[in-house]
Amino acid sequence: MKVLIIEDNPDIAANIGDYLEDNEHTVDFAGDGITGLHLAIVNDFDAIILDLQLPGMDGLDVCRKLREDARKDTPVLMLTARDRLEDKLAGFEHGADDYLVKPFELQEVEARLQVLVKRGRTVQPRELVVGPLKYNIDAVTVERDGKLLELNPIGLKLLKRLMESAPNVVIRKDLENHVWGEEMPDSDSLRVHIHTLRAAVDKPFGTAMIQTRHGIGYRLVDPNAVSA
């Protein structure tokens, strides 16, 4: 498993991380809610361990933004010292998949993650489809009208974000953060990579799917659908 641990207590984070790595899992860390949300959005983790009380943005807001704004369905195991029923219900209402009260056994953390990941693999779609365009997330392949497209890693990231939001517009800042985070190479990078993406997705087929909303961002549309 590839697991993101969002926990501001360095001892707890290290204990969980060491245990998971000793059991051959890959682990990444964030010590606050804002950093954790960013990592959860721009990367594909198998599961997220999310503390409820975090600096910058609490776990409930992180989970809600992950589900509602980023539209990510990565399984979330929420950790907290609060054991009241209403606290647990709040976690589930904001999108958590499971809830574990501190203190806990590390073996139980791993066992719950395994269950969440297996459950997610059986019910979560692993293919994005917009009209004639298909993106197989597991195989990392993109096809349009059955023809395999060659995309670079940045093009794949941009296309995935556009397909997840289609047919809605994705603002430039969102796309830039999704690909580069806070370290943009230069102001023309997004435009250049969108141009390259269009050359692969649109140019050979004669019908544009990637549309520009000048001064706002971009969107992906089904060319066979009624124009919005």
Number of C-alpha atoms within 10 A of each C-alpha: 17 15 23 24 23 29 26 19 13 12 10 13 19 14 11 21 21 15 15 20 14 10 11 11 14 15 18 16 20 20 18 21 26 19 15 23 21 18 19 25 22 17 12 14 19 21 23 26 24 29 26 25 19 20 13 12 16 16 28 23 17 26 29 18 17 21 17 12 11 20 14 15 19 23 23 25 22 24 23 18 14 14 12 9 9 10 15 18 12 12 25 18 13 18 23 25 18 18 22 21 13 11 10 11 10 14 11 11 17 17 10 14 22 15 13 20 17 12 12 17 12 9 8 10 11 13 14 16 17 18 15 14 20 19 21 14 14 8 9 11 15 23 16 19 10 10 11 14 15 14 18 11 11 17 19 19 17 18 24 16 21 21 21 17 17 18 18 14 17 21 14 17 13 13 20 18 15 20 21 14 15 11 9 13 10 7 9 9 13 20 11 11 15 18 15 17 22 18 13 17 25 16 13 11 12 8 12 15 22 22 14 14 13 8 8 11 15 20 20 23 23 18 14 10 8 7 7 6
